Amino acid sequence: MTRAEKKAMQARVAVRVLAQLAAKNAVKNQIRAQGLRLHDFAAKEITLRAEAWLEAHPELFAEARAKAASLGYAVLPQPNGTVVA
């Protein structure tokens, strides 16, 4: 694996992690807004809800790409013009 490929892989992982973190925080905020307490939920349940949230809100990936780029990860455009980490 070349150095460029490693950097691209690191950027993809960073985008995924940042998007998952945003989804998880959104789920936690939603739970709190309902007047429930986080410790009443298993970590697995919060994670599953976050995965569903991420599927329903793909804009989190765009926000994650922007954040990854601001953190210094190389977010490269694809041949079709879309930007992918």
N, C-alpha and C positions, 0 to 999 in steps of 0.2 A: 504494500500500500504506500503510495507516494505521500509526501508531506501535504500536498494540496488536498488529496483525498481524505487524509486524517483531519485536516482543518474543516473540510466540508462536513464530515461526519460529526465532529464536535459541535458545529453550528446547528446541525439537524437535531442533535440530542438536546442542546440548549433550548431550542425553540419548543420542542416537545415538553421538556421539563417546565419551562415557564408557562406554557399553555395549561398544563395539568395543575400547576400551582394556582393559577388564576381561577380555574374551574373549582378547585377544592375550596379556595377562599370564598367563592361565590356561594357554594353549597353551605358552607359554615355560616355565612351571613344570613342565608335564607332560613336556616334552622333557628338561629338566634332571633330573627324577625318573627318567627312563629311562637316565640316565648319558650322554646325548648332549650335544654342544655346539651352541650356537645358531649359531655361524658355519659349521657344516656344512649349514645349511639356507638356501635362498634366502629373501629377505624375502617374495617372492610366495607361497611355500609356507606360511610362517607366517601370512600374511594369509588365505589360503584356508582353512587349518585353523581360524583364529579365526572366520571367517564361519560355518563349519560348527558350531563350538562355540556360537556365539551362537544359531543356529537350534535347537540341542539344549537350550539353557539359557535360555529366555525370562525367567527370574527375574532375569537380569542387567539387563533393562530396568527392572524395579521398583527395583532397587538404584541404577541410574543416575538414575532420576527423583528418588529421595530425595537423592542426592548433588547433583544439579542444583539442587534446591530449597534445599539447605543453602548452595549457592554463590550464591544470590540470583536464580536464574532462576524465572520465574513458571510454575509447573506447574499447569495449569487442569483442573478436572473437565469431562468431556464431558456432554452432556444425558442420556446413558444411565447416568451415575454413575461411569464409569471415569475414571481420571486419566490424562491424556495431556499431554505437554509441548507 
